[in-house]
């Protein structure tokens, strides 16, 4: 578990650096974006039988309090 946590932290650090290098997010938004990606990856891990699109819809529905995209992931 510890190794997996350190790998996840390393990936998220790279993601935050990517956002910074490409100027894709404001400085104060990066930690929240990295946290959302972490939450999604952990959520997807517990729903291993789902396709990525299904995991995303389930995650978004849970996080957004019931809202889900109606098109685009069928």
C-alpha positions, -999 to +999 in steps of 0.1 A: +000+000+000+028+024+009+045+019-025+012+025-043+006+057-023+041+070-031+035+062-068+002+080-067+018+110-051+046+110-077+020+109-105+000+137-090+031+158-085+039+153-122+003+163-131+006+195-111+039+203-128+023+196-162-005+220-154+021+246-143+044+241-173+016+243-199-001+271-180-034+251-179-046+262-145-042+291-121-017+286-093-043+285-066-064+259-086-037+233-091-039+217-057-077+213-060-074+198-095-047+173-083-070+164-054-099+157-078-077+135-100-066+116-069-101+111-057-112+099-092-083+075-094-091+060-060-128+058-069-120+041-102-098+016-084-127+005-063-149+002-094-124-019-114-151-036-135-163-003-150-151+013-182-133+047-177-164+065-190-187+046-166-163+054-137-162+090-146-200+093-148-204+075-114-177+097-098-191+129-112-226+120-101-214+113-066-192+143-064-217+168-080-246+156-058-266+137-084-259+157-116-244+137-144-236+145-181-266+134-202-247+129-234-212+121-247-204+090-227-229+065-241 
